[in-house]
Amino acid sequence: MTAIRKFATSAIAPPERLRFWNDLVDRIYTGTYVNSASPAFSGEMLAWNLGDLAMIRPRSTASAVGRLADTSGEERVILHLQCRGSSLHRQGTAESLLEPGDFVLGTPHTPYALELTAHELLVVEFPRAPLLDRFPGLDDAMSRRLSGASPGGRVFHDFLLSLWRQGDQSDADPDWQDGVSGVFYDLVAMALRGAGGASRGAGNPHALAAETALRERVLAQVAANLCDPALRTVTLAQACNTSVRTIQNLFATLGTTPSAYILEQRLRLAADRLSVGGFGSITELAFELGFNDSAYFTRCFRQRHGQAPRDWRRAVADEGAAPQS
């Protein structure tokens, strides 16, 4: 992991700024070049290598950026996320107009070009394989505008910005950068699932049908075993003969995680049973629903329903005893 490097044209004489900027971007992303018709071109950039993520945060006046095909090294993906201004991204026959929050995935192994207004971008180049493992429909999402308006897109955007806000982490624990890389790939995959135009299994009805069938099977397993304290991601994967990662990805398409979904369903069932009545203590109900700790159950129930279980049961009883008008 390297320290964050900072670059700016402010100390460079105006006639030399574009040459300086071209040398800079070519060193970071080989084959990249910048053109600008303005004699007043100016730019600033932060650059950071974090594990296998090569990240930059450039801002500059209006310009045109291009990149030649990179024929070296492993297969990689480059992500452009628009923070400010707008850009037109072209790769092959595809064109994508990006507004703030939108992003596009491209390949550095084929030439691409961007036409940019005065702007700020977040750009990340990374290995293709880890993302493909998490999002098998990656090829369908390449070189297409992906909306940042979805919940997953907003979370991903905020995550990238938060990395820069934390500042230089070059002295951090090595495990930290491995964790950050893993979160990055997970959040890109989540953003892809929620982004418009990146439909899972697009053009492949068999893949979409298989995914739908798996989702129904997993949710049926949750419903059938909801009160089992051992119910968790790994048991769902085993029951459905699939991987833990697949289960996690499936729930990400629903905007949640396996543990959060199981908890939500248990708390919903708890409210139903308290409304019906006939149960003994709150502790007995907690264990009946698969909780191993009644205090934890009470805390979660209050956070979800705004009342402790006893208060909920009392309110329902009082309402049932009230005279009818």
Number of C-alpha atoms within 10 A of each C-alpha: 17 13 14 17 12 13 14 17 18 11 8 13 10 14 11 12 20 23 13 14 23 16 15 16 19 14 11 15 18 16 16 22 20 19 16 15 9 11 11 11 19 21 19 16 19 16 20 22 18 19 16 14 19 18 22 24 20 19 20 18 17 21 19 16 18 17 20 16 15 17 10 9 8 11 14 16 18 22 21 21 25 22 20 17 17 22 26 16 25 19 18 10 6 12 15 18 17 25 18 18 21 23 29 23 23 22 19 24 18 13 17 20 20 21 17 21 16 15 19 22 24 20 21 21 21 20 16 16 14 14 21 14 15 19 21 13 21 19 13 15 22 19 22 22 23 27 23 26 17 19 14 23 25 16 17 24 23 12 16 17 14 11 12 16 9 8 10 15 18 15 9 10 9 12 8 13 18 14 11 16 17 13 14 17 20 22 23 19 27 27 27 29 26 23 22 16 15 21 16 21 17 15 10 10 11 11 14 15 12 12 15 13 11 17 18 12 15 20 16 12 16 21 13 10 17 19 19 14 13 12 17 16 19 17 14 21 17 11 11 15 9 13 14 16 14 16 20 19 21 21 19 20 18 14 15 14 17 23 13 11 16 20 20 15 15 21 22 14 15 20 16 12 14 19 16 12 13 8 10 8 9 19 15 12 18 22 16 14 20 18 20 13 11 15 13 12 25 19 14 18 22 16 11 14 13 12 16 18 23 13 12 18 20 15 14 15 15 10 11 11 9 8 6 6 3
